[in-house]
Amino acid sequence: MELIDNTPNVPAAVGPYSQAVKQGFFLFCSGQIPIDPAAGKIVAQDVEGQANQVLANIRALLESQGLKMKDVVKATVFLTSMADFPKINPLYEAAFEGHKPARSTVAVAGLPLGALIEIEVIAALG
């Protein structure tokens, strides 16, 4: 097992966990919230801006390991409001460029730092 931490262009973990873990044939990525890595905080206030930042963070984490969005096999999306579901779907679809990994979407009561969205992914290695 290999722990992935301190990845460039990816926000640091906000708790006692790794950004990702390599195990076997998979990379298990911790949930990404919309922290702008340059600012070190959530900048976007709307769900669309936050979704784009989350997807950029995921892309940067994958790329740090030589992977692409097409390598994602499973995604879990956490939303504080299911009313945002139709707003994030086109952004999610564009980020994955036609690739359609298995996905779950769950409504939650709250997310860290007041985020509106969090996404975690599992990617296949090589």
N, C-alpha and C positions, 0 to 999 in steps of 0.2 A: 504494500500500500504506500502511495506517495501523496503527501499533503501538499497542496498548492496554496501559497500565501504570498502577499506582497507583489501581486502581478501589476506591472505597469499599465496605466490607463484603465484600471478597474478600482472602484472604491474599496478601501480596507473594510474588513468585516467589522460590524458594530457590536460584536459579542465574541464569546469564546468558541469560535469555530473557524474552519478553514474556508477559503474562497471556493475550493474544489478539492476532490479526492480522486486520484487515479486508483482503480482497483480492477484487476482482470482486464477485460476488454472494454471497460467503460470509464468515462469521466463523469463523476457526480458533482454537479455545480450547486452550491448553496444558492438560495433565493437571492435575487438581485432586486433591490429597491432603487428608486430613481435618484440616487446620489450622483451628482456631477463630480467626477474624480478631480477635476481642476479646482473646483470651488470647495470640495469637501462637505457639501451639504445638498439638500434638495433645492433645486432652483425653480423648476417648472411647477406651476400651481394647478394646471389643468391635467386631466387624465391622459389626454393625447400627448402632451409634452413629457409627462412622466413615463408613459409607455415607450416613447421613442428613446428616452434616456436608459430605461431598463434594457431594451433590446440592444442598444449600443454597448452597454456594459457586458451583456452576455456575449455579443460578438467579439469584444476585446478579450474576454476571458478565454473563449474558444480559440481565438487566433494565437494567444500566448502559448497554446499547447499544440499548435499546428493544425487546428481543426477549423471547420466552417459551419455555418448554420445548417447546411445539408447533412451534417453528421449527427445532428440532434435526433434522438429516437423517441424521446418523451419530454413533454413540457407540462408544467402545472402552473396555472395562472391564478393568482389570488387577487380579488377585487373587493374594495370596501363597499361598492355599490354595483349590483348586477345591471343597473340602468346604464352603466358604462360599457357593458359587453359589446353592443354594436359600434361603439366608438373606437374600441381597441382592435377589433377584428381586422379591419383593413390595414392597419399599421403592422399588426402581427403577420398577416399574409404577405405584405410587401417585404418585411424583414427576412422572411423565409424563402422568398423568391420562388414560389411554387412548390417548395418542399412542404410536406404535410406530416410532421411527426404526430404520434399519438398525443392527445392533450386532454387535460381535465381543467375545468374552470370552477373555482369555488368562491362563494361570497364569505367574507370574514368580517368580524366586528371591528377590527382595527389592525394596522400594520405598524412596524417600527417607524419612528420619527414622523408619524402622521402621513406616511405614503398612502397613495390611493391604489397602487398596484405593486405587486411583487410577482416575479416569475422565476421558477427554478427549472433547470433542464438536466437531462441525462444525455450524454453523447457517446457514440461508439468510437473507439480508438482504432486508427489505421484500418 
